[in-house]
């Protein structure tokens, strides 16, 4: 699901999304066809959320926080990809990690 299909909160526009302001081509929403879980970056660009097929928030995880400093680029999530039961996350310019799709548990993997 491309970013233009992201549901925004009342009063928010896609152009006000922090990730899209920093990286206009960012992939900030994706749906897992097996579980029906939609994963998307929150409007602040720092949190990632998992939402069930019926719209229930399953988890909300901080990806860009004080423990994962950005040494280059904007401090926002800029790419999501589902691989099996994990969500690969790229943030800042070249920091990356993974999130457990069902639990939202984040693991920082490093930066280039």
Backbone as a chain_set.jsonl record, in Angstrom:
{"seq": "XXXXXXXXXXXXXXXXXXXXXXXXXXXXXXXXXXXXXXXXXXXXXXXXXXXXXXXXXXXXXXXXXXXXXXXXXXXXXXXXXXXXXXXXXXXXXXXXXXXXXXXXXXXXXXXX", "coords": {"N": [[0.848, -1.163, 0.0], [0.859, 2.063, -0.999], [2.186, 5.228, 0.251], [0.304, 7.229, -0.231], [-2.129, 6.114, 0.303], [-2.398, 6.011, 2.987], [-4.207, 6.206, 6.002], [-5.101, 9.141, 7.539], [-5.089, 10.945, 10.624], [-7.863, 12.783, 12.003], [-7.989, 16.028, 10.779], [-5.366, 16.025, 9.972], [-3.093, 16.127, 7.255], [-1.701, 14.376, 4.449], [0.564, 15.712, 3.584], [1.484, 16.827, 5.923], [2.723, 14.87, 7.29], [5.474, 13.759, 9.086], [7.508, 11.979, 8.14], [7.12, 12.038, 5.368], [7.571, 14.695, 4.788], [10.324, 14.882, 5.172], [11.323, 12.81, 3.56], [10.043, 12.52, 0.662], [9.407, 10.293, -0.96], [9.016, 8.22, 0.755], [8.137, 4.994, 2.063], [5.522, 4.37, 3.961], [3.453, 2.817, 4.823], [2.131, -0.448, 4.892], [0.629, -3.576, 4.098], [0.13, -6.778, 5.471], [-0.597, -9.627, 3.762], [-1.159, -12.174, 4.717], [-1.828, -12.062, 7.506], [-3.468, -9.865, 7.645], [-2.757, -7.616, 8.956], [-2.08, -4.2, 9.059], [0.669, -2.152, 8.783], [1.911, 0.903, 9.781], [3.572, 4.08, 9.673], [3.418, 6.392, 12.253], [2.08, 9.76, 12.37], [4.058, 11.397, 13.445], [6.407, 10.396, 12.556], [8.207, 8.911, 14.03], [7.224, 6.717, 15.37], [5.881, 3.41, 14.898], [3.004, 1.638, 13.948], [0.862, -1.19, 14.431], [-2.04, -2.428, 12.982], [-5.061, -4.166, 13.184], [-7.138, -6.074, 10.865], [-9.739, -5.264, 11.395], [-9.465, -2.71, 12.292], [-8.461, -2.319, 14.856], [-5.973, -1.122, 17.057], [-3.046, -2.825, 17.453], [-0.438, -2.659, 18.402], [2.009, -0.146, 19.246], [5.032, 1.201, 18.501], [8.036, 2.78, 19.427], [10.432, 3.743, 17.203], [12.397, 5.55, 16.363], [14.218, 6.861, 18.678], [15.744, 8.065, 21.735], [17.574, 6.062, 22.263], [18.371, 5.155, 19.825], [20.14, 6.806, 18.047], [20.284, 9.173, 15.409], [22.737, 9.548, 13.136], [22.989, 10.616, 10.699], [20.909, 12.208, 8.296], [17.298, 12.758, 8.454], [15.46, 12.411, 11.533], [13.394, 10.251, 11.232], [11.168, 7.539, 10.31], [11.608, 5.951, 7.197], [11.124, 3.83, 5.517], [9.353, 0.801, 5.111], [9.054, -2.743, 5.171], [7.576, -5.882, 4.852], [8.706, -8.989, 5.851], [8.219, -12.187, 6.05], [7.486, -12.925, 9.352], [8.299, -10.529, 10.316], [8.9, -6.968, 10.315], [10.811, -5.017, 8.348], [12.599, -2.078, 8.985], [13.66, 1.063, 7.966], [15.311, 3.931, 9.013], [16.13, 7.401, 9.633], [19.03, 8.289, 7.789], [20.435, 5.907, 7.213], [19.918, 3.96, 9.183], [18.725, 0.951, 10.673], [16.33, -1.615, 11.506], [14.234, -4.174, 13.002], [10.84, -5.21, 13.406], [8.719, -7.251, 15.296], [5.996, -8.627, 13.766], [3.54, -9.439, 14.959], [3.729, -8.698, 17.663], [4.967, -6.211, 17.948], [7.451, -5.763, 18.99], [10.546, -4.177, 18.918], [13.75, -4.323, 17.385], [16.877, -2.993, 17.236], [19.152, -2.951, 14.581], [21.394, -1.774, 13.491], [23.514, 0.615, 11.734], [24.546, 2.057, 8.642]], "CA": [[0.0, 0.0, 0.0], [1.717, 3.242, -1.045], [1.913, 6.216, 1.282], [-0.865, 8.059, -0.512], [-3.304, 5.43, 0.811], [-2.365, 6.009, 4.445], [-5.286, 6.93, 6.642], [-4.547, 10.16, 8.423], [-5.974, 11.31, 11.71], [-8.711, 13.933, 11.728], [-7.281, 17.305, 10.733], [-4.013, 15.846, 9.45], [-2.99, 15.872, 5.827], [-0.518, 13.587, 4.122], [1.723, 16.602, 3.478], [1.984, 17.183, 7.261], [3.368, 13.686, 7.866], [6.9, 14.059, 9.276], [8.349, 11.162, 7.256], [6.973, 12.488, 3.98], [8.228, 15.996, 4.664], [11.771, 14.653, 5.078], [11.59, 11.868, 2.458], [8.771, 12.477, -0.075], [9.147, 8.972, -1.552], [9.023, 7.235, 1.839], [7.095, 3.967, 2.15], [5.142, 4.478, 5.374], [2.327, 1.949, 5.128], [2.192, -1.716, 4.173], [-0.31, -4.551, 4.661], [0.508, -8.178, 5.378], [-1.724, -10.348, 3.184], [-1.453, -13.381, 5.5], [-2.463, -11.759, 8.793], [-4.372, -8.724, 7.522], [-2.234, -6.505, 9.757], [-1.503, -3.061, 8.355], [1.727, -1.506, 9.554], [2.154, 2.235, 9.244], [4.329, 5.046, 10.461], [2.594, 7.434, 12.856], [2.299, 11.08, 11.767], [5.273, 12.036, 13.964], [7.553, 9.817, 11.858], [9.095, 8.222, 14.971], [6.542, 5.526, 15.876], [5.258, 2.521, 13.931], [1.821, 1.014, 14.537], [0.247, -2.355, 13.807], [-3.487, -2.311, 13.077], [-5.73, -5.371, 12.692], [-8.048, -5.898, 9.746], [-10.967, -4.579, 11.821], [-9.131, -1.356, 12.722], [-7.972, -2.271, 16.233], [-4.542, -0.934, 17.217], [-2.443, -3.976, 18.114], [0.772, -2.2, 19.072], [2.631, 1.106, 18.8], [6.421, 1.046, 18.902], [8.949, 3.874, 19.089], [11.584, 3.278, 16.432], [13.416, 6.603, 16.419], [14.211, 7.391, 20.031], [17.047, 8.453, 22.244], [18.491, 4.923, 22.217], [18.743, 4.881, 18.433], [20.45, 8.13, 17.53], [20.498, 9.339, 13.974], [23.977, 10.27, 12.888], [22.832, 11.275, 9.405], [19.53, 12.201, 7.811], [16.226, 13.215, 9.34], [15.103, 11.391, 12.521], [12.076, 9.694, 10.945], [11.117, 6.277, 9.563], [11.435, 6.247, 5.795], [10.85, 2.65, 4.707], [8.848, -0.406, 5.765], [8.883, -3.913, 4.31], [7.259, -7.086, 5.615], [9.455, -10.179, 5.443], [7.789, -13.247, 6.96], [6.795, -12.422, 10.54], [9.009, -9.325, 10.769], [8.815, -5.764, 9.504], [12.092, -4.321, 8.232], [12.4, -0.643, 9.123], [14.813, 1.933, 7.744], [15.041, 5.271, 9.54], [17.221, 8.354, 9.43], [19.56, 8.047, 6.453], [20.828, 4.517, 6.979], [19.751, 3.116, 10.363], [17.722, -0.055, 10.363], [15.946, -2.545, 12.554], [13.102, -5.016, 12.642], [9.738, -5.255, 14.358], [7.908, -8.469, 15.251], [4.711, -8.228, 13.205], [2.404, -9.688, 15.851], [3.885, -8.123, 19.009], [5.475, -4.849, 17.91], [8.765, -5.674, 19.635], [11.545, -3.61, 18.008], [15.16, -4.659, 17.608], [17.797, -2.158, 16.458], [20.14, -3.816, 13.95], [22.616, -1.044, 13.181], [23.489, 1.702, 10.741], [25.67, 2.051, 7.685]], "C": [[0.896, 1.229, 0.0], [1.283, 4.294, -0.03], [0.671, 7.025, 1.02], [-2.147, 7.426, -0.005], [-3.351, 5.387, 2.332], [-3.564, 6.776, 4.979], [-4.656, 7.912, 7.612], [-5.578, 10.488, 9.489], [-6.737, 12.574, 11.337], [-7.895, 15.222, 11.802], [-5.881, 17.221, 10.167], [-4.078, 15.637, 7.942], [-1.732, 15.06, 5.57], [0.712, 14.483, 4.077], [2.266, 17.021, 4.847], [2.671, 16.005, 7.943], [4.875, 13.919, 7.912], [7.804, 13.265, 8.342], [8.305, 11.654, 5.825], [7.562, 13.876, 3.76], [9.727, 15.821, 4.46], [12.135, 13.809, 3.863], [10.298, 11.681, 1.663], [8.429, 11.12, -0.69], [9.12, 7.856, -0.504], [7.875, 6.241, 1.699], [6.712, 3.887, 3.623], [3.919, 3.645, 5.729], [2.407, 0.698, 4.268], [1.249, -2.691, 4.878], [0.202, -5.963, 4.427], [-0.701, -8.98, 4.904], [-2.107, -11.592, 3.997], [-2.24, -13.085, 6.773], [-3.508, -10.657, 8.7], [-3.922, -7.525, 8.323], [-1.66, -5.437, 8.831], [-0.505, -2.408, 9.294], [1.936, -0.131, 8.943], [2.894, 3.117, 10.233], [3.357, 6.109, 10.962], [2.974, 8.79, 12.268], [3.559, 11.775, 12.26], [6.546, 11.499, 13.316], [8.458, 8.964, 12.731], [8.532, 6.896, 15.482], [5.95, 4.728, 14.717], [4.131, 1.8, 14.644], [1.397, -0.208, 13.739], [-1.248, -2.291, 14.045], [-4.119, -3.563, 12.469], [-6.648, -5.037, 11.524], [-9.341, -5.195, 10.116], [-10.695, -3.198, 12.426], [-8.631, -1.217, 14.143], [-6.457, -2.092, 16.26], [-3.993, -2.095, 18.041], [-1.217, -3.589, 18.925], [1.214, -0.863, 18.467], [4.035, 1.099, 19.379], [7.241, 2.263, 18.5], [10.177, 3.276, 18.403], [12.717, 4.289, 16.521], [13.321, 7.244, 17.793], [15.612, 7.694, 20.485], [18.05, 7.305, 22.23], [19.01, 4.625, 20.821], [19.016, 6.211, 17.737], [20.669, 8.095, 16.028], [21.775, 10.139, 13.785], [23.934, 10.994, 11.549], [21.375, 11.189, 8.983], [18.55, 12.687, 8.855], [15.793, 12.09, 10.281], [13.667, 10.896, 12.363], [12.226, 8.352, 10.234], [10.863, 6.608, 8.102], [11.132, 5.041, 4.915], [10.393, 1.492, 5.572], [8.77, -1.518, 4.735], [8.605, -5.11, 5.194], [7.998, -8.257, 4.993], [9.127, -11.285, 6.433], [7.015, -12.67, 8.119], [7.478, -11.184, 11.125], [8.793, -8.173, 9.781], [10.203, -5.125, 9.51], [11.808, -2.825, 8.205], [13.712, 0.072, 8.838], [14.426, 3.311, 8.253], [16.3, 6.097, 9.483], [17.758, 8.113, 8.015], [19.832, 6.565, 6.231], [20.825, 3.66, 8.248], [18.645, 2.119, 10.072], [17.479, -0.978, 11.549], [14.808, -3.403, 12.066], [12.104, -5.021, 13.777], [9.03, -6.599, 14.185], [6.494, -8.054, 14.838], [3.562, -8.377, 14.201], [2.504, -8.994, 17.203], [4.327, -6.668, 19.021], [6.834, -4.682, 18.566], [9.813, -5.251, 18.607], [12.932, -4.062, 18.393], [16.005, -3.802, 16.665], [18.884, -3.072, 15.897], [21.417, -3.094, 13.568], [22.401, 0.101, 12.219], [24.718, 1.609, 9.862], [26.508, 3.286, 7.841]], "O": [[1.649, 1.412, 0.957], [0.164, 4.258, 0.482], [0.029, 7.474, 1.97], [-3.162, 8.113, 0.112], [-4.259, 4.783, 2.904], [-3.9, 7.852, 4.484], [-3.786, 7.553, 8.406], [-6.782, 10.33, 9.283], [-6.314, 13.337, 10.469], [-7.194, 15.465, 12.784], [-5.264, 18.253, 9.903], [-5.021, 15.034, 7.43], [-0.806, 15.06, 6.382], [1.793, 14.064, 4.489], [3.388, 17.519, 4.934], [3.151, 16.14, 9.068], [5.485, 14.24, 6.892], [8.767, 13.812, 7.806], [9.328, 11.686, 5.141], [8.005, 14.194, 2.656], [10.333, 16.535, 3.66], [13.146, 14.065, 3.208], [9.528, 10.767, 1.96], [7.253, 10.835, -0.917], [9.195, 6.678, -0.851], [6.779, 6.601, 1.269], [7.487, 3.391, 4.441], [3.401, 3.762, 6.839], [2.709, 0.764, 3.077], [1.088, -2.641, 6.097], [0.649, -6.303, 3.331], [-1.726, -9.005, 5.584], [-3.262, -12.015, 3.965], [-3.209, -13.779, 7.081], [-4.35, -10.53, 9.589], [-4.625, -6.515, 8.371], [-0.864, -5.73, 7.939], [-0.807, -2.147, 10.459], [2.118, -0.006, 7.732], [2.844, 2.921, 11.447], [2.571, 6.658, 10.19], [4.069, 8.949, 11.729], [4.085, 12.653, 11.575], [7.627, 12.06, 13.493], [9.393, 8.348, 12.22], [9.28, 6.049, 15.971], [5.568, 5.289, 13.69], [4.272, 1.396, 15.798], [1.554, -0.251, 12.519], [-1.687, -2.119, 15.182], [-3.753, -3.973, 11.368], [-6.904, -3.869, 11.233], [-9.982, -4.589, 9.257], [-11.593, -2.587, 13.006], [-8.394, -0.099, 14.599], [-5.732, -2.815, 15.576], [-4.415, -2.323, 19.174], [-0.986, -4.127, 20.008], [0.846, -0.507, 17.347], [4.215, 1.004, 20.593], [7.152, 2.726, 17.363], [10.863, 2.418, 18.958], [13.87, 3.915, 16.733], [12.445, 8.073, 18.04], [16.563, 7.591, 19.709], [19.256, 7.545, 22.19], [19.997, 3.907, 20.667], [18.209, 6.677, 16.933], [21.168, 7.12, 15.467], [21.87, 11.283, 14.231], [24.746, 11.883, 11.293], [20.69, 10.209, 9.279], [18.92, 12.989, 9.99], [15.761, 10.93, 9.871], [12.83, 11.093, 13.244], [13.263, 8.061, 9.637], [10.012, 7.44, 7.788], [10.907, 5.188, 3.713], [10.965, 1.227, 6.629], [8.459, -1.276, 3.569], [9.312, -5.337, 6.176], [7.933, -8.491, 3.786], [9.687, -11.327, 7.529], [6.002, -12.001, 7.919], [7.262, -10.837, 12.286], [8.542, -8.379, 8.594], [10.707, -4.738, 10.565], [10.908, -2.36, 7.507], [14.751, -0.271, 9.402], [13.337, 3.804, 7.958], [17.4, 5.572, 9.307], [16.982, 7.761, 7.126], [19.498, 6.024, 5.177], [21.633, 2.741, 8.378], [17.727, 2.414, 9.306], [18.302, -1.1, 12.456], [14.45, -3.381, 10.888], [12.457, -4.86, 14.945], [8.775, -7.032, 13.062], [5.872, -7.221, 15.497], [2.694, -7.506, 14.267], [1.481, -8.724, 17.832], [4.089, -5.96, 20.0], [7.322, -3.558, 18.684], [9.955, -5.88, 17.558], [13.259, -4.173, 19.575], [15.861, -3.88, 15.445], [19.47, -3.87, 16.628], [22.437, -3.744, 13.339], [21.274, 0.501, 11.929], [25.779, 1.147, 10.281], [27.495, 3.457, 7.125]]}, "num_chains": 1, "name": "protein.A"}
